[in-house]
């Protein structure tokens, strides 16, 4: 089989005026792609057999356009998919089409378009690897810290709007804790612990929360030292989502003020993984990181 052209949807900017892909749709698209490639079919050839455009094939395989059940069944027939694989894909698709928790009226006004993908990635991933040079990442924030961060980023917003976003973030945290299986590996830049947000009381509460998380077996917190030279921090803000084998390749997500960026392009994701691993290796050990947090807590 010849080299496949890069799908147009492999890197996607999430905007408020566009539907956000759910991880379940990515899983179905990836499963169909694996079945297609197992038959030695290019996207162009498969598109002809399925009577769709190559553009539609690209969007279906990346989850940017959700597959319909009839398309999954037709593709499975063309790709000679095992019955159990067809059943699995249809179950995942059905799950993705169910009403989501954030669709309740209480979340009206929250910029869900940029958070749809993030919320489902957090629910399905087996491991989440995070680095943010500017702040403590969202799933490790306290309510007061999150409130201070959001308020600073939205100087013209009402207290009601800010509070709604805070509660949305806390709900994401609760759902992550409830899933029980995923592991959270967080590289904490020491700059974010020194500069901080809110008040001294806010930072004291945040540091105490991080100390508590460091004792949770599902969390690994490693500090990226400020005083150490030549730290490979050029990686920038990074969230890497790892999944069960065969379910979905690692997905790169970058959260931005006006949206988000989702990347499934293999070379770019691999480059970011290697950069994250270098920074992880250069950071303090889990034990020394906890001690550094305790030391900083004493100075607050």
C-alpha positions in Angstrom: 0.0 0.0 0.0 1.3 3.4 -0.9 1.8 6.3 1.5 -1.5 7.8 2.5 -2.0 11.6 2.1 -2.4 13.5 5.4 -6.1 14.0 6.2 -7.3 17.5 6.2 -8.8 17.1 9.6 -5.6 15.8 11.3 -5.0 19.2 12.9 -8.2 21.1 13.8 -8.7 24.5 15.3 -11.9 24.5 17.5 -14.0 27.6 17.2 -17.2 28.7 18.9 -19.1 28.7 15.6 -18.2 25.2 14.6 -19.2 21.8 16.0 -16.5 20.2 18.2 -15.6 16.5 17.5 -16.2 14.1 20.3 -13.6 11.4 21.1 -16.2 8.7 20.4 -16.4 9.9 16.8 -12.6 9.9 16.6 -12.6 6.3 17.8 -15.1 5.2 15.2 -13.2 7.0 12.4 -9.9 5.5 13.5 -11.4 2.0 13.6 -12.7 2.4 10.0 -9.4 3.7 8.9 -7.6 0.7 10.3 -10.1 -1.6 8.6 -9.6 0.2 5.3 -5.8 0.1 5.5 -6.0 -3.6 6.4 -7.6 -4.2 2.9 -4.9 -2.1 1.2 -7.4 0.6 0.1 -6.4 4.2 -0.3 -8.9 6.9 0.9 -9.6 7.7 -2.8 -10.4 4.1 -3.7 -12.5 3.6 -0.6 -14.4 6.8 -1.2 -15.4 5.5 -4.7 -16.5 2.2 -3.4 -18.6 4.0 -0.7 -20.0 6.6 -3.0 -18.7 9.6 -1.0 -16.0 12.2 -1.7 -12.5 11.9 -0.4 -13.1 15.0 1.6 -15.9 13.3 3.4 -13.7 10.2 4.0 -11.0 12.3 5.6 -13.5 14.0 7.9 -15.2 10.8 8.9 -11.9 9.1 9.7 -10.7 11.9 12.0 -14.1 12.3 13.7 -14.6 15.8 12.4 -17.8 14.7 10.8 -19.5 12.0 12.8 -20.2 8.7 10.9 -23.8 7.6 10.5 -24.7 4.0 11.4 -25.5 3.2 7.8 -22.1 4.4 6.7 -20.4 2.3 9.3 -22.3 -0.8 8.1 -21.6 -0.1 4.5 -17.9 0.5 5.1 -17.6 -2.6 7.3 -19.1 -4.7 4.4 -16.6 -3.2 1.9 -13.7 -3.7 4.3 -14.8 -7.2 5.3 -14.8 -6.3 8.9 -15.4 -9.0 11.6 -18.9 -8.9 13.1 -17.6 -8.2 16.6 -15.7 -5.2 15.3 -18.8 -3.8 13.6 -20.7 -4.3 16.9 -18.0 -2.5 18.8 -17.9 0.5 16.5 -21.7 0.8 16.5 -21.8 0.8 20.3 -19.1 3.5 20.5 -21.0 5.5 17.9 -24.2 5.2 19.8 -22.5 6.3 23.0 -21.2 9.4 21.2 -24.7 10.3 20.0 -26.1 10.2 23.6 -27.0 13.4 25.4 -23.9 14.6 27.2 -23.7 16.0 30.7 -22.8 19.5 29.6 -25.9 19.8 27.4 -28.0 20.6 30.5 -29.5 24.1 30.8 -27.2 24.9 33.8 -24.3 25.1 31.4 -25.9 27.5 28.9 -23.4 30.3 28.1 -20.3 28.2 28.8 -18.1 28.1 25.7 -18.8 24.4 25.2 -17.6 24.4 21.6 -14.0 24.5 22.7 -14.6 22.1 25.7 -16.7 19.3 24.1 -13.6 17.6 22.8 -11.6 18.2 25.9 -14.3 16.8 28.2 -14.7 13.6 26.2 -10.9 13.1 25.9 -10.7 13.3 29.7 -13.4 10.7 30.2 -12.0 8.1 27.8 -8.2 8.4 28.1 -6.2 5.9 30.1 -3.4 8.5 30.8 -3.3 12.3 30.5 0.1 14.0 30.3 0.1 17.8 30.9 2.5 20.7 31.0 1.5 24.3 31.3 4.2 26.9 31.8 1.9 29.6 33.0 -0.6 28.0 35.5 -1.5 24.9 37.4 -3.5 22.7 34.9 -7.3 22.7 35.1 -7.8 19.2 36.6 -5.5 20.0 39.5 -6.9 23.5 40.3 -8.9 24.4 43.4 -12.1 26.4 43.0 -10.5 29.6 44.3 -7.5 29.3 42.0 -9.7 28.5 39.0 -11.9 31.5 39.8 -8.8 33.8 39.9 -7.4 32.4 36.6 -10.7 32.8 34.8 -11.4 36.2 36.2 -8.0 37.5 35.0 -8.6 36.0 31.6 -12.1 37.6 31.3 -11.8 41.1 32.8 -15.2 42.2 31.4 -17.2 39.1 32.4 -19.9 39.1 35.1 -19.5 37.2 38.3 -22.3 34.8 37.2 -20.4 34.0 34.0 -17.1 33.4 35.8 -18.8 31.2 38.4 -20.5 29.1 35.8 -17.1 28.4 34.1 -15.6 27.6 37.5 -18.3 25.1 38.2 -17.9 23.6 34.8 -14.2 23.0 35.5 -15.0 21.4 38.9 -17.5 19.1 37.2 -14.8 18.0 34.8 -12.7 17.2 37.9 -15.5 15.2 39.5 -16.1 13.1 36.4 -12.4 12.4 36.1 -12.2 11.2 39.7 -15.3 9.0 39.1 -13.8 7.2 36.1 -11.3 5.6 38.5 -8.9 4.2 35.8 -7.1 7.2 34.1 -3.7 8.3 35.3 -2.8 12.0 35.4 0.9 13.0 34.9 1.4 16.7 35.5 4.6 18.6 35.0 4.3 21.7 37.2 6.4 24.7 36.1 7.8 26.3 39.3 7.2 29.7 37.8 3.4 29.1 38.1 3.8 28.3 41.8 5.9 31.4 42.5 3.9 34.0 40.4 0.5 32.5 41.2 -3.0 33.8 40.9 -5.5 35.4 43.3 -4.3 36.0 46.9 -1.8 34.4 49.2 -4.7 32.5 50.7 -5.6 31.3 47.2 -2.1 30.1 46.6 -1.8 28.5 50.0 -5.0 26.5 49.3 -3.7 25.5 45.9 -0.3 24.4 47.1 -2.0 22.3 49.9 -4.3 20.7 47.3 -1.3 19.8 45.2 0.4 18.2 48.2 -2.7 16.1 48.7 -2.9 15.1 45.1 0.8 14.0 45.2 -0.4 11.2 47.6 -3.1 10.1 45.2 -1.8 7.0 43.3 -3.7 8.3 40.1 -1.7 11.5 40.1 2.0 12.0 39.4 3.2 15.6 40.0 6.7 16.5 38.9 8.1 20.0 39.3 10.1 21.7 36.5 12.7 23.7 38.4 13.0 27.4 37.8 16.7 27.6 38.9 18.0 24.7 36.7 19.7 25.7 33.5 18.8 24.5 30.0 15.4 23.1 30.8 13.6 22.1 27.6 10.5 24.2 28.3 10.1 25.2 24.6 7.4 22.5 24.4 4.8 25.1 25.4 1.3 24.3 26.7 0.7 20.6 26.1 -2.0 18.0 26.9 -1.4 14.4 25.6 -4.2 11.9 25.8 -3.2 8.2 25.7 -5.8 5.4 25.1 -6.1 1.7 25.3 -4.2 -0.1 22.5 -6.1 -0.1 19.2 -8.7 2.3 20.5 -7.1 5.6 19.3 -3.5 6.9 18.9 -2.3 9.6 21.2 -4.1 12.9 20.7 -2.5 16.3 21.3 -4.7 19.0 22.6 -3.9 22.7 23.2 -6.3 24.8 25.2 -6.5 28.4 24.0 -8.3 31.6 25.1 -10.6 31.6 22.0 -10.8 27.9 21.2 -8.6 24.8 21.2 -6.4 22.9 18.9 -6.7 19.1 18.4 -3.9 17.3 16.6 -3.9 13.7 15.5 -1.1 14.1 12.9 1.4 11.4 13.7 4.6 13.3 13.2 3.5 16.3 15.2 2.2 14.2 18.0 5.3 12.1 18.1 7.5 15.2 18.2 5.5 16.6 21.1 5.6 13.3 23.0 9.4 13.2 22.7 9.6 16.9 23.9 7.4 16.0 26.9 9.5 13.0 27.7 12.7 15.1 27.7 11.1 17.7 30.1 9.7 14.9 32.3 13.2 13.3 32.6 14.7 16.7 33.5 12.1 17.5 36.2 12.3 16.7 39.9 11.3 13.2 41.1 7.9 12.7 42.5 9.3 12.6 46.1 11.4 15.7 45.7 8.5 17.5 44.0 6.3 16.9 47.0 9.0 18.2 49.3 9.4 21.3 47.1 5.6 21.9 47.4 5.8 21.5 51.2 8.7 24.0 51.3 6.9 26.5 49.2 3.7 26.1 51.3 5.7 27.1 54.4 6.7 30.4 52.8 3.1 31.4 51.9 
